[in-house]
Each structure stands twice: as C-alpha cells, then as structure tokens.
C-alpha cells in the first residue's frame, strides 16, 4: 500500500491506496522486494509456474548408474 504525504509548514496525508492486487511472497519468503541504491523499487512477481514448491529428485546408487551410462574404456 502507499500513502501520499504532504510536508512543509503542515503535515498531511491521504488515505492508503493499494499498489498491487496480488500476493508477492515467493515460497514463504517474507520479502520479495527491495529498494535499490538508486531508489528504484524492485520486486519479484510470482507466476503460475512458481506457485508450486520445487521438486527434489534423489538418485540412489548414482555411481553405479554413471558406470552403466559411461562405461570405462
């Protein structure tokens, strides 16, 4: 959300407004955005492909599989 503020001799502000209409958290990370050194606002927008957790593939006996695929000469 964003709030417009007025500074100077008096301080004032307007009601908050929505900046984005989606959730911007990636795999449970609390922050998917940052502010760059030059004051640019940077964020990661979650895509449909990113909504599922990545898969982990475990290969058992990989050395034997390697020997089978690449036989020693």
Buried (B, 14 or more C-beta within 10 A) or exposed (E): EEEEEEEEEEEEEEEEEEEEEEEBEBEEEEEBEEEEEEEEEEBBEBEEEEEEEEEEEEEEEEEEEEEEEEEEE
